[in-house]
Amino acid sequence: MGEWRIVVAPGAMKTLLGLEPRRRQKIRTAIDALMAGDVKKLKGRSHQYRLRVGDFRVVFSPDYATKTLAVLEVFGRGRGY
């Protein structure tokens, strides 16, 4: 993502650390290449988007003023929003 700083919420970090290294790396790579990924704005949530990475979803919120990307949640597709 270039000059953007990525901040991961504690709950999202716990989920990431619980994944196998290969899957964790795939999600990390997808976050780094965010604009090329499958991203959609979440309805009913102000300034929140989701990134689809295989069977996982990454919910994030960009702050354009500080160029910070806050990763709020990482979860398996079946859990829902």
HTML snippet that shows the backbone in 3Dmol.js (N, CA, C, O; Angstrom):
<script src="https://3Dmol.org/build/3Dmol-min.js"></script>
<div id="view" style="width:600px;height:400px;position:relative"></div>
<script>
const pdb = `
ATOM      1  N   MET A   1       0.808  -1.193   0.000  1.00  0.00           N
ATOM      2  CA  MET A   1       0.000   0.000   0.000  1.00  0.00           C
ATOM      3  C   MET A   1       0.848   1.251   0.000  1.00  0.00           C
ATOM      4  O   MET A   1       0.330   2.345   0.225  1.00  0.00           O
ATOM      5  N   GLY A   2       2.087   1.123  -0.238  1.00  0.00           N
ATOM      6  CA  GLY A   2       2.942   2.292  -0.351  1.00  0.00           C
ATOM      7  C   GLY A   2       3.222   2.940   0.986  1.00  0.00           C
ATOM      8  O   GLY A   2       3.772   2.307   1.887  1.00  0.00           O
ATOM      9  N   GLU A   3       2.844   4.208   1.119  1.00  0.00           N
ATOM     10  CA  GLU A   3       3.161   4.992   2.305  1.00  0.00           C
ATOM     11  C   GLU A   3       2.154   4.855   3.432  1.00  0.00           C
ATOM     12  O   GLU A   3       2.315   5.497   4.470  1.00  0.00           O
ATOM     13  N   TRP A   4       1.134   4.052   3.267  1.00  0.00           N
ATOM     14  CA  TRP A   4       0.121   3.899   4.298  1.00  0.00           C
ATOM     15  C   TRP A   4       0.664   3.103   5.471  1.00  0.00           C
ATOM     16  O   TRP A   4       1.432   2.158   5.296  1.00  0.00           O
ATOM     17  N   ARG A   5       0.258   3.496   6.664  1.00  0.00           N
ATOM     18  CA  ARG A   5       0.616   2.774   7.886  1.00  0.00           C
ATOM     19  C   ARG A   5      -0.552   1.862   8.234  1.00  0.00           C
ATOM     20  O   ARG A   5      -1.703   2.296   8.213  1.00  0.00           O
ATOM     21  N   ILE A   6      -0.269   0.610   8.551  1.00  0.00           N
ATOM     22  CA  ILE A   6      -1.307  -0.368   8.866  1.00  0.00           C
ATOM     23  C   ILE A   6      -1.320  -0.620  10.369  1.00  0.00           C
ATOM     24  O   ILE A   6      -0.293  -0.942  10.965  1.00  0.00           O
ATOM     25  N   VAL A   7      -2.494  -0.468  10.970  1.00  0.00           N
ATOM     26  CA  VAL A   7      -2.680  -0.704  12.396  1.00  0.00           C
ATOM     27  C   VAL A   7      -3.692  -1.832  12.533  1.00  0.00           C
ATOM     28  O   VAL A   7      -4.776  -1.774  11.952  1.00  0.00           O
ATOM     29  N   VAL A   8      -3.341  -2.854  13.300  1.00  0.00           N
ATOM     30  CA  VAL A   8      -4.220  -4.019  13.451  1.00  0.00           C
ATOM     31  C   VAL A   8      -4.805  -4.021  14.860  1.00  0.00           C
ATOM     32  O   VAL A   8      -4.070  -3.966  15.846  1.00  0.00           O
ATOM     33  N   ALA A   9      -6.133  -4.085  14.946  1.00  0.00           N
ATOM     34  CA  ALA A   9      -6.826  -4.130  16.236  1.00  0.00           C
ATOM     35  C   ALA A   9      -6.464  -5.424  16.973  1.00  0.00           C
ATOM     36  O   ALA A   9      -6.173  -6.435  16.333  1.00  0.00           O
ATOM     37  N   PRO A  10      -6.479  -5.405  18.295  1.00  0.00           N
ATOM     38  CA  PRO A  10      -6.107  -6.602  19.070  1.00  0.00           C
ATOM     39  C   PRO A  10      -6.883  -7.861  18.697  1.00  0.00           C
ATOM     40  O   PRO A  10      -6.294  -8.938  18.597  1.00  0.00           O
ATOM     41  N   GLY A  11      -8.182  -7.746  18.490  1.00  0.00           N
ATOM     42  CA  GLY A  11      -8.985  -8.925  18.127  1.00  0.00           C
ATOM     43  C   GLY A  11      -8.591  -9.493  16.781  1.00  0.00           C
ATOM     44  O   GLY A  11      -8.533 -10.709  16.601  1.00  0.00           O
ATOM     45  N   ALA A  12      -8.316  -8.598  15.824  1.00  0.00           N
ATOM     46  CA  ALA A  12      -7.886  -9.030  14.493  1.00  0.00           C
ATOM     47  C   ALA A  12      -6.503  -9.680  14.566  1.00  0.00           C
ATOM     48  O   ALA A  12      -6.240 -10.667  13.880  1.00  0.00           O
ATOM     49  N   MET A  13      -5.625  -9.127  15.396  1.00  0.00           N
ATOM     50  CA  MET A  13      -4.279  -9.691  15.548  1.00  0.00           C
ATOM     51  C   MET A  13      -4.359 -11.092  16.156  1.00  0.00           C
ATOM     52  O   MET A  13      -3.625 -11.991  15.746  1.00  0.00           O
ATOM     53  N   LYS A  14      -5.243 -11.275  17.127  1.00  0.00           N
ATOM     54  CA  LYS A  14      -5.409 -12.585  17.756  1.00  0.00           C
ATOM     55  C   LYS A  14      -5.847 -13.619  16.722  1.00  0.00           C
ATOM     56  O   LYS A  14      -5.345 -14.742  16.704  1.00  0.00           O
ATOM     57  N   THR A  15      -6.785 -13.230  15.864  1.00  0.00           N
ATOM     58  CA  THR A  15      -7.252 -14.132  14.814  1.00  0.00           C
ATOM     59  C   THR A  15      -6.120 -14.458  13.848  1.00  0.00           C
ATOM     60  O   THR A  15      -5.920 -15.619  13.488  1.00  0.00           O
ATOM     61  N   LEU A  16      -5.382 -13.437  13.430  1.00  0.00           N
ATOM     62  CA  LEU A  16      -4.268 -13.650  12.490  1.00  0.00           C
ATOM     63  C   LEU A  16      -3.213 -14.579  13.072  1.00  0.00           C
ATOM     64  O   LEU A  16      -2.716 -15.473  12.386  1.00  0.00           O
ATOM     65  N   LEU A  17      -2.875 -14.368  14.335  1.00  0.00           N
ATOM     66  CA  LEU A  17      -1.847 -15.203  14.964  1.00  0.00           C
ATOM     67  C   LEU A  17      -2.301 -16.650  15.135  1.00  0.00           C
ATOM     68  O   LEU A  17      -1.474 -17.553  15.262  1.00  0.00           O
ATOM     69  N   GLY A  18      -3.605 -16.867  15.140  1.00  0.00           N
ATOM     70  CA  GLY A  18      -4.134 -18.224  15.273  1.00  0.00           C
ATOM     71  C   GLY A  18      -4.184 -18.988  13.956  1.00  0.00           C
ATOM     72  O   GLY A  18      -4.445 -20.191  13.943  1.00  0.00           O
ATOM     73  N   LEU A  19      -3.934 -18.292  12.850  1.00  0.00           N
ATOM     74  CA  LEU A  19      -3.969 -18.934  11.537  1.00  0.00           C
ATOM     75  C   LEU A  19      -2.637 -19.593  11.214  1.00  0.00           C
ATOM     76  O   LEU A  19      -1.601 -19.242  11.777  1.00  0.00           O
ATOM     77  N   GLU A  20      -2.681 -20.543  10.308  1.00  0.00           N
ATOM     78  CA  GLU A  20      -1.439 -21.159   9.855  1.00  0.00           C
ATOM     79  C   GLU A  20      -0.631 -20.093   9.094  1.00  0.00           C
ATOM     80  O   GLU A  20      -1.216 -19.219   8.455  1.00  0.00           O
ATOM     81  N   PRO A  21       0.696 -20.161   9.159  1.00  0.00           N
ATOM     82  CA  PRO A  21       1.552 -19.126   8.559  1.00  0.00           C
ATOM     83  C   PRO A  21       1.257 -18.845   7.080  1.00  0.00           C
ATOM     84  O   PRO A  21       1.305 -17.693   6.650  1.00  0.00           O
ATOM     85  N   ARG A  22       0.962 -19.860   6.324  1.00  0.00           N
ATOM     86  CA  ARG A  22       0.708 -19.659   4.895  1.00  0.00           C
ATOM     87  C   ARG A  22      -0.539 -18.799   4.665  1.00  0.00           C
ATOM     88  O   ARG A  22      -0.533 -17.910   3.813  1.00  0.00           O
ATOM     89  N   ARG A  23      -1.600 -19.063   5.421  1.00  0.00           N
ATOM     90  CA  ARG A  23      -2.834 -18.292   5.304  1.00  0.00           C
ATOM     91  C   ARG A  23      -2.634 -16.863   5.810  1.00  0.00           C
ATOM     92  O   ARG A  23      -3.123 -15.905   5.212  1.00  0.00           O
ATOM     93  N   ARG A  24      -1.905 -16.738   6.924  1.00  0.00           N
ATOM     94  CA  ARG A  24      -1.613 -15.424   7.487  1.00  0.00           C
ATOM     95  C   ARG A  24      -0.859 -14.566   6.478  1.00  0.00           C
ATOM     96  O   ARG A  24      -1.157 -13.382   6.327  1.00  0.00           O
ATOM     97  N   GLN A  25       0.109 -15.152   5.792  1.00  0.00           N
ATOM     98  CA  GLN A  25       0.890 -14.423   4.793  1.00  0.00           C
ATOM     99  C   GLN A  25       0.022 -14.018   3.607  1.00  0.00           C
ATOM    100  O   GLN A  25       0.195 -12.932   3.053  1.00  0.00           O
ATOM    101  N   LYS A  26      -0.903 -14.877   3.219  1.00  0.00           N
ATOM    102  CA  LYS A  26      -1.805 -14.564   2.106  1.00  0.00           C
ATOM    103  C   LYS A  26      -2.667 -13.345   2.451  1.00  0.00           C
ATOM    104  O   LYS A  26      -2.877 -12.470   1.611  1.00  0.00           O
ATOM    105  N   ILE A  27      -3.162 -13.294   3.683  1.00  0.00           N
ATOM    106  CA  ILE A  27      -3.972 -12.156   4.121  1.00  0.00           C
ATOM    107  C   ILE A  27      -3.113 -10.898   4.187  1.00  0.00           C
ATOM    108  O   ILE A  27      -3.547  -9.829   3.759  1.00  0.00           O
ATOM    109  N   ARG A  28      -1.923 -11.016   4.711  1.00  0.00           N
ATOM    110  CA  ARG A  28      -1.005  -9.861   4.799  1.00  0.00           C
ATOM    111  C   ARG A  28      -0.696  -9.310   3.409  1.00  0.00           C
ATOM    112  O   ARG A  28      -0.706  -8.096   3.208  1.00  0.00           O
ATOM    113  N   THR A  29      -0.422 -10.189   2.456  1.00  0.00           N
ATOM    114  CA  THR A  29      -0.146  -9.771   1.081  1.00  0.00           C
ATOM    115  C   THR A  29      -1.356  -9.063   0.487  1.00  0.00           C
ATOM    116  O   THR A  29      -1.205  -8.063  -0.215  1.00  0.00           O
ATOM    117  N   ALA A  30      -2.558  -9.573   0.762  1.00  0.00           N
ATOM    118  CA  ALA A  30      -3.785  -8.958   0.250  1.00  0.00           C
ATOM    119  C   ALA A  30      -3.996  -7.571   0.849  1.00  0.00           C
ATOM    120  O   ALA A  30      -4.438  -6.657   0.153  1.00  0.00           O
ATOM    121  N   ILE A  31      -3.684  -7.407   2.135  1.00  0.00           N
ATOM    122  CA  ILE A  31      -3.812  -6.096   2.769  1.00  0.00           C
ATOM    123  C   ILE A  31      -2.820  -5.115   2.141  1.00  0.00           C
ATOM    124  O   ILE A  31      -3.168  -3.964   1.877  1.00  0.00           O
ATOM    125  N   ASP A  32      -1.598  -5.564   1.904  1.00  0.00           N
ATOM    126  CA  ASP A  32      -0.587  -4.697   1.295  1.00  0.00           C
ATOM    127  C   ASP A  32      -0.974  -4.257  -0.115  1.00  0.00           C
ATOM    128  O   ASP A  32      -0.625  -3.154  -0.535  1.00  0.00           O
ATOM    129  N   ALA A  33      -1.694  -5.110  -0.850  1.00  0.00           N
ATOM    130  CA  ALA A  33      -2.110  -4.812  -2.225  1.00  0.00           C
ATOM    131  C   ALA A  33      -3.595  -4.480  -2.261  1.00  0.00           C
ATOM    132  O   ALA A  33      -4.297  -4.856  -3.200  1.00  0.00           O
ATOM    133  N   LEU A  34      -4.065  -3.788  -1.259  1.00  0.00           N
ATOM    134  CA  LEU A  34      -5.488  -3.569  -1.038  1.00  0.00           C
ATOM    135  C   LEU A  34      -6.255  -3.058  -2.250  1.00  0.00           C
ATOM    136  O   LEU A  34      -7.330  -3.580  -2.546  1.00  0.00           O
ATOM    137  N   MET A  35      -5.763  -2.098  -2.931  1.00  0.00           N
ATOM    138  CA  MET A  35      -6.521  -1.493  -4.021  1.00  0.00           C
ATOM    139  C   MET A  35      -6.739  -2.449  -5.193  1.00  0.00           C
ATOM    140  O   MET A  35      -7.634  -2.227  -6.007  1.00  0.00           O
ATOM    141  N   ALA A  36      -5.946  -3.493  -5.288  1.00  0.00           N
ATOM    142  CA  ALA A  36      -6.110  -4.467  -6.365  1.00  0.00           C
ATOM    143  C   ALA A  36      -7.013  -5.625  -5.945  1.00  0.00           C
ATOM    144  O   ALA A  36      -7.304  -6.507  -6.753  1.00  0.00           O
ATOM    145  N   GLY A  37      -7.459  -5.629  -4.684  1.00  0.00           N
ATOM    146  CA  GLY A  37      -8.239  -6.743  -4.161  1.00  0.00           C
ATOM    147  C   GLY A  37      -9.732  -6.560  -4.331  1.00  0.00           C
ATOM    148  O   GLY A  37     -10.193  -5.572  -4.902  1.00  0.00           O
ATOM    149  N   ASP A  38     -10.478  -7.529  -3.827  1.00  0.00           N
ATOM    150  CA  ASP A  38     -11.937  -7.520  -3.874  1.00  0.00           C
ATOM    151  C   ASP A  38     -12.441  -6.748  -2.658  1.00  0.00           C
ATOM    152  O   ASP A  38     -12.660  -7.327  -1.594  1.00  0.00           O
ATOM    153  N   VAL A  39     -12.622  -5.438  -2.822  1.00  0.00           N
ATOM    154  CA  VAL A  39     -12.997  -4.550  -1.730  1.00  0.00           C
ATOM    155  C   VAL A  39     -14.394  -3.997  -1.983  1.00  0.00           C
ATOM    156  O   VAL A  39     -14.725  -3.600  -3.100  1.00  0.00           O
ATOM    157  N   LYS A  40     -15.210  -3.976  -0.926  1.00  0.00           N
ATOM    158  CA  LYS A  40     -16.546  -3.390  -1.011  1.00  0.00           C
ATOM    159  C   LYS A  40     -16.821  -2.592   0.249  1.00  0.00           C
ATOM    160  O   LYS A  40     -16.376  -2.962   1.336  1.00  0.00           O
ATOM    161  N   LYS A  41     -17.553  -1.498   0.106  1.00  0.00           N
ATOM    162  CA  LYS A  41     -17.982  -0.711   1.255  1.00  0.00           C
ATOM    163  C   LYS A  41     -19.072  -1.491   1.978  1.00  0.00           C
ATOM    164  O   LYS A  41     -19.941  -2.092   1.347  1.00  0.00           O
ATOM    165  N   LEU A  42     -19.019  -1.476   3.304  1.00  0.00           N
ATOM    166  CA  LEU A  42     -20.034  -2.164   4.104  1.00  0.00           C
ATOM    167  C   LEU A  42     -21.223  -1.239   4.340  1.00  0.00           C
ATOM    168  O   LEU A  42     -21.053  -0.102   4.782  1.00  0.00           O
ATOM    169  N   LYS A  43     -22.404  -1.719   4.051  1.00  0.00           N
ATOM    170  CA  LYS A  43     -23.623  -0.937   4.262  1.00  0.00           C
ATOM    171  C   LYS A  43     -23.890  -0.803   5.758  1.00  0.00           C
ATOM    172  O   LYS A  43     -23.714  -1.750   6.525  1.00  0.00           O
ATOM    173  N   GLY A  44     -24.311   0.369   6.147  1.00  0.00           N
ATOM    174  CA  GLY A  44     -24.658   0.597   7.541  1.00  0.00           C
ATOM    175  C   GLY A  44     -23.469   0.822   8.452  1.00  0.00           C
ATOM    176  O   GLY A  44     -23.642   0.989   9.659  1.00  0.00           O
ATOM    177  N   ARG A  45     -22.287   0.831   7.909  1.00  0.00           N
ATOM    178  CA  ARG A  45     -21.074   1.077   8.702  1.00  0.00           C
ATOM    179  C   ARG A  45     -20.329   2.244   8.069  1.00  0.00           C
ATOM    180  O   ARG A  45     -19.928   2.184   6.907  1.00  0.00           O
ATOM    181  N   SER A  46     -20.156   3.273   8.825  1.00  0.00           N
ATOM    182  CA  SER A  46     -19.515   4.475   8.320  1.00  0.00           C
ATOM    183  C   SER A  46     -18.020   4.247   8.097  1.00  0.00           C
ATOM    184  O   SER A  46     -17.306   3.869   9.026  1.00  0.00           O
ATOM    185  N   HIS A  47     -17.555   4.467   6.907  1.00  0.00           N
ATOM    186  CA  HIS A  47     -16.135   4.393   6.532  1.00  0.00           C
ATOM    187  C   HIS A  47     -15.508   3.021   6.778  1.00  0.00           C
ATOM    188  O   HIS A  47     -14.319   2.941   7.085  1.00  0.00           O
ATOM    189  N   GLN A  48     -16.278   1.947   6.651  1.00  0.00           N
ATOM    190  CA  GLN A  48     -15.719   0.614   6.805  1.00  0.00           C
ATOM    191  C   GLN A  48     -15.907  -0.170   5.514  1.00  0.00           C
ATOM    192  O   GLN A  48     -16.929  -0.068   4.836  1.00  0.00           O
ATOM    193  N   TYR A  49     -14.891  -0.948   5.204  1.00  0.00           N
ATOM    194  CA  TYR A  49     -14.863  -1.737   3.987  1.00  0.00           C
ATOM    195  C   TYR A  49     -14.484  -3.161   4.332  1.00  0.00           C
ATOM    196  O   TYR A  49     -13.984  -3.437   5.422  1.00  0.00           O
ATOM    197  N   ARG A  50     -14.729  -4.074   3.385  1.00  0.00           N
ATOM    198  CA  ARG A  50     -14.285  -5.449   3.583  1.00  0.00           C
ATOM    199  C   ARG A  50     -13.438  -5.864   2.396  1.00  0.00           C
ATOM    200  O   ARG A  50     -13.698  -5.491   1.252  1.00  0.00           O
ATOM    201  N   LEU A  51     -12.429  -6.639   2.703  1.00  0.00           N
ATOM    202  CA  LEU A  51     -11.540  -7.221   1.707  1.00  0.00           C
ATOM    203  C   LEU A  51     -11.751  -8.717   1.760  1.00  0.00           C
ATOM    204  O   LEU A  51     -11.661  -9.318   2.830  1.00  0.00           O
ATOM    205  N   ARG A  52     -12.029  -9.324   0.631  1.00  0.00           N
ATOM    206  CA  ARG A  52     -12.217 -10.771   0.572  1.00  0.00           C
ATOM    207  C   ARG A  52     -10.885 -11.407   0.200  1.00  0.00           C
ATOM    208  O   ARG A  52     -10.266 -11.049  -0.801  1.00  0.00           O
ATOM    209  N   VAL A  53     -10.451 -12.373   1.037  1.00  0.00           N
ATOM    210  CA  VAL A  53      -9.216 -13.119   0.805  1.00  0.00           C
ATOM    211  C   VAL A  53      -9.560 -14.591   0.958  1.00  0.00           C
ATOM    212  O   VAL A  53      -9.517 -15.131   2.064  1.00  0.00           O
ATOM    213  N   GLY A  54      -9.901 -15.241  -0.144  1.00  0.00           N
ATOM    214  CA  GLY A  54     -10.307 -16.645  -0.080  1.00  0.00           C
ATOM    215  C   GLY A  54     -11.525 -16.803   0.804  1.00  0.00           C
ATOM    216  O   GLY A  54     -12.552 -16.169   0.563  1.00  0.00           O
ATOM    217  N   ASP A  55     -11.426 -17.646   1.833  1.00  0.00           N
ATOM    218  CA  ASP A  55     -12.530 -17.886   2.757  1.00  0.00           C
ATOM    219  C   ASP A  55     -12.555 -16.909   3.925  1.00  0.00           C
ATOM    220  O   ASP A  55     -13.381 -17.046   4.828  1.00  0.00           O
ATOM    221  N   PHE A  56     -11.661 -15.929   3.917  1.00  0.00           N
ATOM    222  CA  PHE A  56     -11.582 -14.977   5.017  1.00  0.00           C
ATOM    223  C   PHE A  56     -12.010 -13.593   4.572  1.00  0.00           C
ATOM    224  O   PHE A  56     -11.942 -13.249   3.392  1.00  0.00           O
ATOM    225  N   ARG A  57     -12.456 -12.800   5.548  1.00  0.00           N
ATOM    226  CA  ARG A  57     -12.830 -11.420   5.319  1.00  0.00           C
ATOM    227  C   ARG A  57     -12.018 -10.539   6.257  1.00  0.00           C
ATOM    228  O   ARG A  57     -11.806 -10.876   7.422  1.00  0.00           O
ATOM    229  N   VAL A  58     -11.568  -9.403   5.727  1.00  0.00           N
ATOM    230  CA  VAL A  58     -10.826  -8.426   6.510  1.00  0.00           C
ATOM    231  C   VAL A  58     -11.654  -7.146   6.490  1.00  0.00           C
ATOM    232  O   VAL A  58     -11.896  -6.583   5.422  1.00  0.00           O
ATOM    233  N   VAL A  59     -12.090  -6.684   7.653  1.00  0.00           N
ATOM    234  CA  VAL A  59     -12.842  -5.435   7.752  1.00  0.00           C
ATOM    235  C   VAL A  59     -11.846  -4.358   8.156  1.00  0.00           C
ATOM    236  O   VAL A  59     -11.105  -4.512   9.126  1.00  0.00           O
ATOM    237  N   PHE A  60     -11.840  -3.267   7.399  1.00  0.00           N
ATOM    238  CA  PHE A  60     -10.877  -2.198   7.668  1.00  0.00           C
ATOM    239  C   PHE A  60     -11.519  -0.832   7.488  1.00  0.00           C
ATOM    240  O   PHE A  60     -12.586  -0.690   6.891  1.00  0.00           O
ATOM    241  N   SER A  61     -10.828   0.168   8.028  1.00  0.00           N
ATOM    242  CA  SER A  61     -11.280   1.541   7.925  1.00  0.00           C
ATOM    243  C   SER A  61     -10.074   2.406   7.577  1.00  0.00           C
ATOM    244  O   SER A  61      -9.123   2.473   8.357  1.00  0.00           O
ATOM    245  N   PRO A  62     -10.093   3.071   6.421  1.00  0.00           N
ATOM    246  CA  PRO A  62      -8.985   3.949   6.059  1.00  0.00           C
ATOM    247  C   PRO A  62      -9.176   5.350   6.635  1.00  0.00           C
ATOM    248  O   PRO A  62     -10.294   5.860   6.694  1.00  0.00           O
ATOM    249  N   ASP A  63      -8.083   5.959   7.054  1.00  0.00           N
ATOM    250  CA  ASP A  63      -8.082   7.359   7.475  1.00  0.00           C
ATOM    251  C   ASP A  63      -7.171   8.093   6.504  1.00  0.00           C
ATOM    252  O   ASP A  63      -5.947   8.013   6.605  1.00  0.00           O
ATOM    253  N   TYR A  64      -7.773   8.804   5.567  1.00  0.00           N
ATOM    254  CA  TYR A  64      -7.019   9.445   4.502  1.00  0.00           C
ATOM    255  C   TYR A  64      -6.170  10.608   5.000  1.00  0.00           C
ATOM    256  O   TYR A  64      -5.135  10.911   4.406  1.00  0.00           O
ATOM    257  N   ALA A  65      -6.587  11.265   6.079  1.00  0.00           N
ATOM    258  CA  ALA A  65      -5.837  12.401   6.616  1.00  0.00           C
ATOM    259  C   ALA A  65      -4.477  11.963   7.160  1.00  0.00           C
ATOM    260  O   ALA A  65      -3.469  12.636   6.945  1.00  0.00           O
ATOM    261  N   THR A  66      -4.459  10.831   7.866  1.00  0.00           N
ATOM    262  CA  THR A  66      -3.203  10.351   8.464  1.00  0.00           C
ATOM    263  C   THR A  66      -2.568   9.222   7.676  1.00  0.00           C
ATOM    264  O   THR A  66      -1.503   8.723   8.040  1.00  0.00           O
ATOM    265  N   LYS A  67      -3.233   8.814   6.576  1.00  0.00           N
ATOM    266  CA  LYS A  67      -2.774   7.693   5.750  1.00  0.00           C
ATOM    267  C   LYS A  67      -2.556   6.444   6.606  1.00  0.00           C
ATOM    268  O   LYS A  67      -1.529   5.772   6.517  1.00  0.00           O
ATOM    269  N   THR A  68      -3.565   6.159   7.439  1.00  0.00           N
ATOM    270  CA  THR A  68      -3.548   4.994   8.312  1.00  0.00           C
ATOM    271  C   THR A  68      -4.688   4.075   7.922  1.00  0.00           C
ATOM    272  O   THR A  68      -5.813   4.520   7.694  1.00  0.00           O
ATOM    273  N   LEU A  69      -4.389   2.800   7.849  1.00  0.00           N
ATOM    274  CA  LEU A  69      -5.392   1.779   7.558  1.00  0.00           C
ATOM    275  C   LEU A  69      -5.561   0.945   8.816  1.00  0.00           C
ATOM    276  O   LEU A  69      -4.634   0.256   9.241  1.00  0.00           O
ATOM    277  N   ALA A  70      -6.756   1.008   9.416  1.00  0.00           N
ATOM    278  CA  ALA A  70      -7.028   0.254  10.638  1.00  0.00           C
ATOM    279  C   ALA A  70      -7.723  -1.050  10.270  1.00  0.00           C
ATOM    280  O   ALA A  70      -8.846  -1.042   9.767  1.00  0.00           O
ATOM    281  N   VAL A  71      -7.053  -2.168  10.523  1.00  0.00           N
ATOM    282  CA  VAL A  71      -7.650  -3.488  10.322  1.00  0.00           C
ATOM    283  C   VAL A  71      -8.440  -3.785  11.583  1.00  0.00           C
ATOM    284  O   VAL A  71      -7.866  -3.953  12.659  1.00  0.00           O
ATOM    285  N   LEU A  72      -9.763  -3.848  11.449  1.00  0.00           N
ATOM    286  CA  LEU A  72     -10.643  -3.983  12.605  1.00  0.00           C
ATOM    287  C   LEU A  72     -10.985  -5.425  12.940  1.00  0.00           C
ATOM    288  O   LEU A  72     -11.041  -5.800  14.111  1.00  0.00           O
ATOM    289  N   GLU A  73     -11.213  -6.237  11.907  1.00  0.00           N
ATOM    290  CA  GLU A  73     -11.615  -7.631  12.118  1.00  0.00           C
ATOM    291  C   GLU A  73     -11.050  -8.508  11.016  1.00  0.00           C
ATOM    292  O   GLU A  73     -10.893  -8.072   9.876  1.00  0.00           O
ATOM    293  N   VAL A  74     -10.750  -9.738  11.365  1.00  0.00           N
ATOM    294  CA  VAL A  74     -10.401 -10.788  10.412  1.00  0.00           C
ATOM    295  C   VAL A  74     -11.190 -12.009  10.842  1.00  0.00           C
ATOM    296  O   VAL A  74     -11.096 -12.442  11.990  1.00  0.00           O
ATOM    297  N   PHE A  75     -11.975 -12.571   9.917  1.00  0.00           N
ATOM    298  CA  PHE A  75     -12.794 -13.720  10.299  1.00  0.00           C
ATOM    299  C   PHE A  75     -13.097 -14.587   9.089  1.00  0.00           C
ATOM    300  O   PHE A  75     -13.002 -14.151   7.942  1.00  0.00           O
ATOM    301  N   GLY A  76     -13.464 -15.828   9.381  1.00  0.00           N
ATOM    302  CA  GLY A  76     -13.851 -16.764   8.350  1.00  0.00           C
ATOM    303  C   GLY A  76     -15.183 -16.362   7.742  1.00  0.00           C
ATOM    304  O   GLY A  76     -16.020 -15.762   8.417  1.00  0.00           O
ATOM    305  N   ARG A  77     -15.378 -16.679   6.512  1.00  0.00           N
ATOM    306  CA  ARG A  77     -16.557 -16.275   5.758  1.00  0.00           C
ATOM    307  C   ARG A  77     -17.863 -16.674   6.437  1.00  0.00           C
ATOM    308  O   ARG A  77     -18.835 -15.922   6.379  1.00  0.00           O
ATOM    309  N   GLY A  78     -17.904 -17.819   7.068  1.00  0.00           N
ATOM    310  CA  GLY A  78     -19.133 -18.305   7.674  1.00  0.00           C
ATOM    311  C   GLY A  78     -19.617 -17.521   8.867  1.00  0.00           C
ATOM    312  O   GLY A  78     -20.796 -17.600   9.212  1.00  0.00           O
ATOM    313  N   ARG A  79     -18.755 -16.774   9.503  1.00  0.00           N
ATOM    314  CA  ARG A  79     -19.139 -16.029  10.699  1.00  0.00           C
ATOM    315  C   ARG A  79     -20.045 -14.847  10.392  1.00  0.00           C
ATOM    316  O   ARG A  79     -20.899 -14.504  11.209  1.00  0.00           O
ATOM    317  N   GLY A  80     -19.883 -14.225   9.252  1.00  0.00           N
ATOM    318  CA  GLY A  80     -20.712 -13.081   8.878  1.00  0.00           C
ATOM    319  C   GLY A  80     -20.236 -11.793   9.498  1.00  0.00           C
ATOM    320  O   GLY A  80     -19.239 -11.757  10.218  1.00  0.00           O
ATOM    321  N   TYR A  81     -20.967 -10.739   9.207  1.00  0.00           N
ATOM    322  CA  TYR A  81     -20.568  -9.404   9.660  1.00  0.00           C
ATOM    323  C   TYR A  81     -21.324  -9.046  10.906  1.00  0.00           C
ATOM    324  O   TYR A  81     -21.135  -7.959  11.451  1.00  0.00           O
TER     325      TYR A  81
END
`;
const viewer = $3Dmol.createViewer("view");
viewer.addModel(pdb, "pdb");
viewer.setStyle({}, {cartoon: {color: "spectrum"}});
viewer.zoomTo();
viewer.render();
</script>
